[in-house]
């Protein structure tokens, strides 16, 4: 995960509609501009580029996996505030 050492990176797919809505909301916030967002478009994409072996949703903050389950807005905000 060395390539994700700085800042916040969110990996996701269309697997869960709640995560898609959350990511869209983050994109619209001012702090969302500091977030790198990577969407997996298909299974092969997730297999080759995923960083969490148990799902397609994952939040990495400064090189460490911070969140990997369905996340509430306040949990994401706490990661963005770091």
ZIMO-V481736 format. One record per run of one state. SS is the DSSP state (~ for helix, > for strand, _ for the rest). FROM is the first residue (numbers start at 1). TO is the last residue. If there is no record, write none. Layout:
ss=<SS,SS>
from=<FROM,FROM>
to=<TO,TO>
This chain:
ss=<_,~,_,>,_,~,_,~,>,_,~,_,>,_,>,_,~,_>
from=<1,2,5,8,13,17,29,30,35,40,43,50,58,62,64,68,73,81>
to=<1,4,7,12,16,28,29,34,39,42,49,57,61,63,67,72,80,82>
